[in-house]
Amino acid sequence: MKPKTDVLIVGAGPTGLVLALWLQHQGVNVHIFDQAEGPAKDSRAIVVHARIVELYRQLGLADALLELGYQLPATNLWIHTQHKARVALRDFGRALTPYPFILSIPQDDHERMLEKRLNDVGIHVERGSKLQGFVDHGSSITATLFREIDGTSTTHEASYIVGCDGVHSAVRHGIGARYEGETYKPLFYIADIDGKSDKLFNGEGNLVFTNDTFNLVVPYNKEGHARLVGIITPDKGDDGNSESSEHKPQITFEHIRPRIMQAMDIDIKKVNWFSTYRSHHRVADKFRSNRVFLVGDAAHIHSPVGGQGMNTGIMDSINLAWKLATVIKQTNMTEEAKHRLLESYESERRSFAMMIVKSTDTGFTTLTSNGFFPYILRNWLIPYLVPVFLKFDFARTRIFRGASQLICNYRGSSLSQTGKGTVQAGDRLPWVEINQVDNFSTLTDICWQLHIYGESQSQFEEWAQNMGVKVFVFQWHEKYNTAGLVKDVVYLLRPDQYIAGIFEGPSSEGLDEYFGSRGLI
């Protein structure tokens, strides 16, 4: 007999909440629980990138997120107390996305917004419960939850279980996945502060280099409320990988206040909270084991450079959600077809996680390494060359595409038809706006779609009608060509808004072959 719960979600951070929302929207029954009593106030993530806002538009969440967040107008680079460069960020990604900026929003506010939406559709997080263990029976999952408040245990049956339970994931341990990588030597500190500074509390981001360390000021608004992030250089002999290095040293804000005051001209009025932590760069050797999946920090963890961690985890959830919904709701799929579709989650997301971990590790090493070359790089090359480099459109485009995760693609995936050209199967659909109307306006549901830029063929429209697939035809404009789209061809879009295949000619046989060979029809 099929379990009452389709998907059991362990962890109610952003990744777990997004997974629950996207599954519920597709008619999947979920149960989500978390050991914590509520969102963590000392959460580290603060940056939400453009690709996430684009995907939130799918469930009508984008406007609520933008209302909560703060669009950073610029970031400044300081060497000690000397201002070296200012980089304008507003419209940094113009012509690439409807959200061409960096959004600053505390993770706990972000989580509350997501949880409220989940509550609005009748799903509530079971708080104060931790995963005690689970058994994968092959055709279902049995999980035991322990409630610390009263010491009781409950058993839950589910078709699948997803670990969104962070770096110390019980789900990851349950499937015996190795968490390969290293712990960084420097100790990070993070503080939520209210302060005053004509130079640094101006509603803009500020990166301050001092010798072999740095401080980052990320504002929530223009009124002096900001997140302060930095590193504390380790003592000699601490390699950052010992068992003891995992534990937070007993350091208070008062211990580091003198360093901060020496490095930055700021008047800190109030410290709302302060925390220290070790950062890692690790990727699990597997993201799936039969009916068990890992998402977010349970699967990969990065240095905080670029604010990629939470954003990558949210994209994991959206990638997995439509695939789980398909195998659960589409009863005529063969077991082999279900396996291949679910297997694509690991192949697509693990390769991207590996790339992100590598790039953020390189960035962090550049910012913090000792030696002559890193010193020259931080104090001379970055301050003087970066502003010149960013005057060129191609440079701004390349940096924004990478930082905002627009660059993420699934070329070579089993779900991507092979092809050639500027835009290929596996790519994110290019965003194009004409007369204040964009082609992303159709992406307001989690479903397969056909996009045709130019003239439509009746065969494709008939095929779409028979298959229950939405089709949208856009009058041709040269802007589509500039974005890399080809006139009159058919773009098949996956439910997560990536291009699955590109089809030319008057026949719909290619579409039949795509779905048929993958067991999706």
C-alpha positions in Angstrom: 0.0 0.0 0.0 1.3 3.5 -0.9 2.4 5.5 2.1 0.2 8.5 3.1 3.2 10.8 2.8 4.9 11.1 -0.6 8.0 13.0 0.5 9.4 13.4 4.0 11.6 16.5 4.2 14.2 16.7 6.9 15.1 20.3 7.6 13.1 23.6 7.3 15.8 26.0 6.1 15.3 27.7 2.7 16.1 24.5 0.8 13.5 22.4 2.7 10.8 25.1 2.5 11.3 25.6 -1.2 11.2 21.9 -1.8 8.0 21.6 0.1 6.4 24.6 -1.7 7.4 23.3 -5.2 6.2 19.8 -4.4 2.9 20.9 -2.9 2.2 23.1 -5.9 2.4 20.0 -8.1 0.0 18.0 -5.9 2.6 16.0 -3.9 1.9 15.2 -0.3 4.7 16.3 2.0 5.7 16.3 5.6 8.4 18.7 6.7 10.1 18.8 10.1 13.0 20.5 11.8 14.9 20.2 15.1 14.9 24.0 15.6 11.9 25.8 17.1 12.1 28.5 14.4 14.4 30.2 11.8 17.9 30.8 13.2 18.5 34.5 14.0 22.2 34.2 13.5 21.9 32.8 10.0 24.9 33.5 7.7 23.2 33.8 4.3 22.2 37.2 3.2 22.5 37.4 -0.6 19.8 36.2 -3.0 20.9 36.1 -6.6 18.9 36.8 -9.8 18.3 33.2 -10.8 16.5 32.5 -7.6 14.3 35.5 -8.0 13.5 34.4 -11.5 12.5 30.9 -10.3 10.4 32.4 -7.4 8.4 34.2 -10.0 7.1 30.7 -11.0 5.1 30.5 -7.7 4.4 34.2 -7.3 7.0 34.6 -4.6 9.3 37.1 -6.4 7.4 40.3 -5.5 7.2 39.3 -1.8 11.0 38.6 -1.7 11.8 41.9 -3.4 9.6 43.8 -0.9 11.5 42.2 2.0 15.0 42.7 0.4 17.3 45.6 -0.3 18.9 46.1 -3.7 22.5 46.9 -3.3 23.3 50.0 -5.4 27.1 49.5 -5.4 30.0 48.0 -3.6 33.2 49.7 -2.6 36.8 48.4 -2.2 39.0 49.7 0.6 42.7 49.0 1.3 43.1 49.7 5.0 41.2 53.0 5.3 41.9 54.2 1.7 39.0 54.0 -0.8 40.2 52.4 -4.0 37.2 51.6 -6.1 33.5 51.8 -6.4 31.5 49.3 -8.6 27.9 50.2 -9.4 25.7 47.2 -9.0 22.3 48.5 -9.9 21.4 47.2 -13.4 24.7 45.3 -13.4 23.0 42.5 -15.3 20.8 44.6 -17.6 19.6 42.8 -20.7 20.2 39.5 -19.0 17.4 39.2 -16.4 14.4 41.1 -15.1 16.3 41.2 -11.8 19.7 42.7 -12.8 20.9 43.4 -9.2 22.1 41.8 -6.0 19.4 41.4 -3.3 20.3 41.7 0.4 17.9 39.9 2.7 18.6 38.2 6.0 18.0 34.4 5.8 15.6 34.4 8.8 13.4 36.9 7.1 13.6 34.9 3.9 12.6 31.7 5.8 9.7 33.3 7.5 8.3 34.5 4.1 8.6 31.0 2.7 7.1 29.3 5.8 4.2 31.7 5.8 3.4 30.8 2.2 3.7 27.1 3.2 1.3 27.7 6.0 -1.1 29.6 3.7 -1.5 26.3 1.6 -2.1 24.3 4.8 1.3 22.8 5.5 3.0 23.4 8.8 6.6 22.6 9.8 6.8 20.0 12.7 9.2 21.9 15.0 11.3 20.4 17.7 11.7 17.0 16.0 15.0 15.4 14.9 15.6 12.4 12.6 16.5 9.4 14.8 17.0 7.1 11.9 15.4 5.7 8.7 15.2 2.5 6.7 14.9 2.3 2.9 12.8 -0.7 2.1 13.3 -0.4 -1.6 9.7 0.6 -2.3 9.2 3.0 0.6 10.9 4.7 3.5 10.3 4.3 7.3 11.7 7.1 9.4 11.7 7.6 13.2 11.4 11.1 14.6 12.3 12.0 18.1 10.7 15.0 19.9 13.1 16.5 22.5 10.4 18.4 24.3 8.7 15.3 25.6 11.1 12.5 24.7 8.6 10.7 22.5 9.3 9.0 19.1 7.0 8.7 16.1 7.3 6.6 13.0 6.5 8.0 9.5 6.1 6.1 6.3 7.0 7.9 3.0 7.7 7.1 -0.6 10.9 9.3 -0.5 13.0 11.1 2.1 15.1 14.3 1.3 17.9 15.5 3.6 17.8 19.3 3.7 19.4 19.0 7.2 22.7 20.9 6.7 26.4 20.2 7.1 25.9 17.6 9.8 23.2 15.9 7.9 21.7 12.7 9.5 20.3 11.7 6.1 23.8 11.9 4.6 25.2 9.7 7.3 22.3 7.4 6.9 23.3 6.6 3.3 27.0 6.4 4.1 27.9 9.3 1.7 31.4 10.6 2.1 31.7 14.4 2.5 34.9 15.1 0.7 36.9 18.3 1.0 38.5 20.4 3.7 37.9 22.9 6.5 39.4 26.4 6.0 42.0 27.5 8.5 40.6 31.0 9.2 37.8 31.4 11.7 34.9 33.4 10.4 33.0 35.8 12.4 29.6 37.3 11.6 27.7 40.1 13.4 24.4 41.8 12.9 25.0 45.4 13.8 23.6 48.9 13.9 26.1 51.6 13.4 27.1 54.9 11.9 29.8 55.8 9.4 29.8 58.4 6.7 32.1 56.2 4.6 30.9 52.6 5.3 27.3 52.8 6.4 26.1 54.5 3.2 23.6 51.8 2.0 26.3 50.3 -0.2 28.5 47.2 0.2 32.0 47.6 1.4 35.0 45.2 1.2 37.9 46.2 3.3 41.3 44.5 3.0 43.8 44.8 5.8 47.1 42.8 5.5 46.0 39.1 5.2 42.4 39.5 6.3 39.3 41.2 5.2 36.0 42.6 6.5 32.8 42.8 4.5 29.9 45.1 5.3 26.6 44.2 3.7 23.7 46.6 4.4 20.0 45.7 4.8 19.0 49.3 4.2 20.4 52.9 4.2 19.8 53.5 7.9 22.9 51.8 9.3 21.6 48.2 9.8 24.2 45.8 8.3 25.8 42.4 8.4 29.5 42.5 9.2 31.6 39.5 8.1 35.3 38.8 8.4 38.0 36.3 9.4 40.2 35.8 12.3 43.6 34.5 11.4 44.3 31.1 13.1 47.1 30.5 15.6 50.2 28.7 14.3 49.8 25.0 14.4 46.0 25.1 13.8 45.5 23.5 10.4 41.8 23.9 10.5 41.2 20.2 10.0 41.6 18.8 13.5 38.6 17.6 15.4 39.0 20.5 17.9 38.9 23.0 15.0 35.3 22.1 14.4 34.3 23.6 17.7 33.8 27.4 18.0 36.5 29.1 20.1 35.0 31.2 22.9 35.4 34.5 21.2 33.1 37.4 21.8 32.6 40.6 19.7 34.6 42.5 22.2 37.7 40.4 21.3 37.6 41.5 17.7 36.2 45.0 18.2 39.7 46.6 18.3 40.7 45.0 15.0 37.5 46.2 13.4 37.9 49.7 14.7 41.5 49.7 13.4 40.5 48.5 10.0 37.4 50.5 9.5 36.2 54.0 10.5 32.8 53.0 11.9 30.9 53.7 15.1 29.1 50.5 16.2 26.0 51.5 18.1 24.6 48.0 18.8 25.5 44.4 18.2 22.2 42.5 17.7 24.0 39.1 17.6 27.5 37.7 17.0 28.7 34.3 16.0 31.9 32.5 14.9 32.2 29.5 12.7 34.5 27.4 10.6 33.8 27.3 6.8 34.3 24.3 4.6 34.5 23.3 1.0 33.1 19.8 0.6 30.9 17.9 -1.8 29.2 14.6 -1.0 30.3 11.7 -3.2 26.7 10.9 -3.9 23.4 13.0 -3.8 21.1 10.0 -4.1 20.7 6.5 -2.8 17.5 4.8 -4.2 14.7 6.7 -2.4 17.0 9.0 -0.4 18.2 12.4 -1.7 20.6 15.1 -0.4 19.9 18.8 -1.0 21.8 22.0 -0.1 24.4 22.0 2.7 23.7 18.3 3.2 25.2 17.7 -0.2 27.7 20.5 -0.6 29.1 23.4 1.3 31.2 26.3 0.1 33.2 29.3 1.3 30.9 32.3 1.7 32.6 34.1 -1.2 30.0 35.3 -3.6 27.0 34.2 -1.5 26.6 31.0 -3.5 25.7 28.4 -0.9 22.0 29.0 -0.1 21.3 29.9 -3.7 22.8 26.7 -5.0 20.8 24.7 -2.4 17.5 26.3 -3.5 18.3 25.4 -7.1 18.9 21.8 -6.0 15.4 21.8 -4.5 13.7 23.2 -7.6 15.6 20.7 -9.8 14.6 17.8 -7.7 11.0 18.8 -7.0 9.6 18.5 -10.6 11.4 15.1 -11.0 9.9 13.7 -7.8 6.5 15.1 -8.7 6.7 13.4 -12.1 7.5 9.9 -10.9 4.9 10.2 -8.1 2.1 11.6 -10.2 2.7 10.0 -13.6 1.5 6.4 -12.9 2.2 5.1 -16.4 6.0 5.5 -16.1 8.1 2.4 -16.0 10.4 1.8 -13.1 13.4 2.2 -15.4 12.1 5.6 -16.6 11.6 6.7 -13.1 15.1 5.7 -12.1 16.6 7.5 -15.1 14.7 10.7 -14.3 15.6 10.7 -10.6 19.2 9.8 -11.4 19.5 13.0 -13.5 19.2 15.0 -10.3 22.6 13.9 -9.0 24.3 14.1 -12.4 23.0 17.6 -13.0 23.4 19.1 -9.6 26.6 17.5 -8.4 28.6 18.6 -11.4 27.4 22.2 -10.8 28.1 22.0 -7.1 31.7 20.8 -7.9 32.1 23.8 -10.2 30.8 26.3 -7.6 32.9 24.8 -4.8 36.0 25.1 -7.0 35.3 28.7 -8.0 34.5 29.9 -4.5 37.5 28.1 -3.1 39.7 30.0 -5.6 38.1 33.3 -4.7 38.5 32.7 -0.9 42.1 31.6 -1.3 42.9 34.7 -3.3 41.3 36.9 -0.5 43.0 35.3 2.4 46.4 33.7 1.4 49.7 35.0 2.7 52.6 35.7 0.5 53.9 38.3 -1.9 51.6 37.6 -4.9 48.3 37.5 -2.9 49.4 40.8 -1.3 50.1 42.4 -4.7 46.8 41.0 -6.0 44.7 42.4 -3.1 46.4 45.7 -2.7 47.3 46.6 -6.3 45.8 44.5 -9.1 42.3 44.1 -7.8 41.8 47.8 -6.8 43.1 49.2 -10.0 42.4 46.7 -12.7 38.9 45.6 -11.7 37.2 49.0 -12.2 38.8 49.3 -15.6 37.8 45.8 -16.5 34.2 46.4 -15.5 33.9 49.3 -17.9 33.4 46.7 -20.7 30.0 45.2 -21.2 31.4 41.7 -21.9 33.2 41.8 -18.5 30.1 42.9 -16.6 28.0 40.3 -18.4 30.5 37.5 -17.6 30.8 38.3 -14.0 27.1 38.8 -13.4 26.2 35.5 -15.2 28.6 33.6 -13.0 27.7 35.3 -9.7 24.0 35.2 -10.2 24.0 31.6 -11.3 22.5 32.4 -14.7 25.5 30.5 -16.1 24.1 27.2 -14.7 23.3 24.8 -17.5 22.6 21.1 -18.0 24.3 20.5 -21.3 25.2 16.9 -21.7 22.5 15.8 -19.3 20.3 12.7 -20.2 17.4 15.2 -20.3 19.1 17.5 -22.8 19.0 16.9 -26.5 22.4 17.3 -28.1 22.8 20.3 -30.3 24.9 23.2 -31.4 24.7 27.0 -31.5 24.8 29.8 -29.0 21.8 28.6 -27.1 21.7 24.8 -26.6 19.6 22.2 -24.9 20.4 22.3 -21.2 20.7 26.1 -21.1 18.6 28.5 -19.1 16.1 30.2 -21.5 17.5 33.6 -22.5 15.4 36.5 -21.1 14.2 39.0 -23.7 12.0 42.0 -23.0 10.2 43.8 -25.8 8.0 46.8 -25.2 8.0 46.1 -21.4 6.8 42.5 -22.0 9.2 39.6 -21.5 9.2 36.0 -22.5 9.5 34.9 -18.9 5.9 36.1 -18.3 4.7 32.6 -19.4 6.8 30.8 -16.8 4.3 31.1 -14.0 3.6 27.4 -13.5 5.6 24.2 -13.1 5.0 22.5 -16.4 6.5 21.6 -19.8 6.1 24.4 -22.4 6.9 25.0 -26.0 8.3 28.4 -27.0 8.3 29.5 -30.7 9.9 32.8 -31.7 8.5 33.6 -35.1 5.9 31.5 -37.1 4.3 28.5 -35.5 3.5 25.2 -37.4 0.1 23.7 -36.9 1.6 20.3 -36.2 3.3 21.6 -33.1 0.2 23.2 -31.8 -1.8 20.0 -32.4 0.9 18.0 -30.6 0.9 20.4 -27.7 -2.9 20.2 -27.4 -2.9 16.4 -27.5 -0.2 16.2 -24.9 -1.6 18.9 -22.6 1.6 21.0 -23.1 1.3 24.8 -23.2 2.6 26.5 -26.3 3.5 30.2 -26.6 4.3 32.0 -29.9 6.3 35.2 -29.9 6.3 37.6 -32.8 9.8 37.6 -34.2 12.1 40.5 -33.2 15.8 41.1 -33.7 16.3 41.1 -30.0 15.6 37.4 -30.0 18.4 36.9 -32.4 20.7 39.0 -30.3 19.9 36.7 -27.3 20.9 33.6 -29.4 17.4 32.4 -30.2 16.6 31.1 -33.7 13.6 32.1 -35.7 10.7 29.6 -36.2 12.3 26.7 -34.2 10.6 25.0 -31.3 12.1 25.3 -27.8 10.9 22.6 -25.4 11.2 23.9 -21.8 11.4 21.7 -18.8 9.3 22.5 -15.7 12.3 24.2 -14.1 12.6 26.6 -17.0 15.7 25.0 -18.7 15.7 24.1 -22.4 15.2 20.4 -22.9 15.4 20.3 -26.7 15.4 22.5 -29.8 13.4 21.2 -32.8 13.3 22.3 -36.4 11.1 21.5 -39.3 7.4 20.9 -39.7 7.2 17.5 -38.0 6.5 16.9 -34.3 8.3 13.5 -34.5 11.3 14.9 -32.6 9.1 15.8 -29.7 7.5 12.3 -29.6 11.0 10.8 -29.7 12.2 13.0 -26.9 9.4 12.1 -24.5 9.1 8.5 -25.7 12.8 7.6 -25.3 12.8 8.9 -21.8 9.6 7.2 -20.8 7.8 10.5 -20.1 4.7 9.7 -22.1 
